[in-house]
Amino acid sequence: MKLVGTLTLAKAAVLHGTLSAVREGFGGSPYTGDYVARSQINDDYLLPTAKCYLQRDITVKKIPYYETSNLSDGLTVYIGEEIEING
């Protein structure tokens, strides 16, 4: 097993940082794909992480969500990106 990460020495000899244990020899390889993903409205988004080990956390971005008042005394909700349709 190998430790990866960073540690820094602060005042009073206190260590701060993060370490991760990487198990070597399990047949996996380092993950080389994106570490940031955005949810898709119409399609699944696959992160090919099977049999890989990660160097950091994966972030999945939220789908934009907006609310506005409307003329009927209610709310109009926008989920996803606002797209103007001409015609």
Contacts in CASP RR format, 6 or more apart in sequence:
PFRMAT RR
TARGET T0000
AUTHOR 0000-0000-0000
METHOD contacts of the structure
MODEL  1
MKLVGTLTLAKAAVLHGTLSAVREGFGGSPYTGDYVARSQINDDYLLPTA
KCYLQRDITVKKIPYYETSNLSDGLTVYIGEEIEING
1 21 0 8 1.000
1 22 0 8 1.000
1 23 0 8 1.000
1 24 0 8 1.000
2 21 0 8 1.000
2 22 0 8 1.000
2 24 0 8 1.000
3 19 0 8 1.000
3 20 0 8 1.000
3 21 0 8 1.000
3 22 0 8 1.000
4 19 0 8 1.000
4 20 0 8 1.000
4 22 0 8 1.000
4 55 0 8 1.000
5 17 0 8 1.000
5 18 0 8 1.000
5 19 0 8 1.000
5 20 0 8 1.000
6 17 0 8 1.000
6 18 0 8 1.000
7 15 0 8 1.000
7 16 0 8 1.000
7 17 0 8 1.000
7 19 0 8 1.000
8 15 0 8 1.000
8 16 0 8 1.000
8 17 0 8 1.000
9 15 0 8 1.000
10 16 0 8 1.000
22 53 0 8 1.000
23 53 0 8 1.000
27 51 0 8 1.000
28 51 0 8 1.000
28 52 0 8 1.000
28 53 0 8 1.000
29 51 0 8 1.000
29 52 0 8 1.000
29 53 0 8 1.000
30 52 0 8 1.000
30 53 0 8 1.000
30 55 0 8 1.000
31 48 0 8 1.000
31 49 0 8 1.000
31 52 0 8 1.000
31 53 0 8 1.000
31 54 0 8 1.000
31 55 0 8 1.000
33 47 0 8 1.000
33 48 0 8 1.000
34 47 0 8 1.000
35 54 0 8 1.000
35 56 0 8 1.000
35 57 0 8 1.000
35 58 0 8 1.000
35 59 0 8 1.000
36 58 0 8 1.000
36 59 0 8 1.000
36 61 0 8 1.000
37 45 0 8 1.000
37 47 0 8 1.000
37 58 0 8 1.000
37 59 0 8 1.000
37 60 0 8 1.000
37 61 0 8 1.000
38 45 0 8 1.000
38 60 0 8 1.000
38 61 0 8 1.000
38 63 0 8 1.000
39 45 0 8 1.000
39 60 0 8 1.000
39 61 0 8 1.000
39 62 0 8 1.000
39 63 0 8 1.000
41 63 0 8 1.000
41 80 0 8 1.000
47 58 0 8 1.000
49 58 0 8 1.000
63 79 0 8 1.000
63 80 0 8 1.000
64 78 0 8 1.000
64 79 0 8 1.000
64 80 0 8 1.000
64 81 0 8 1.000
65 77 0 8 1.000
65 78 0 8 1.000
65 79 0 8 1.000
65 80 0 8 1.000
66 77 0 8 1.000
66 78 0 8 1.000
66 82 0 8 1.000
67 75 0 8 1.000
67 76 0 8 1.000
67 77 0 8 1.000
67 78 0 8 1.000
68 75 0 8 1.000
68 76 0 8 1.000
68 78 0 8 1.000
69 75 0 8 1.000
69 76 0 8 1.000
70 76 0 8 1.000
END
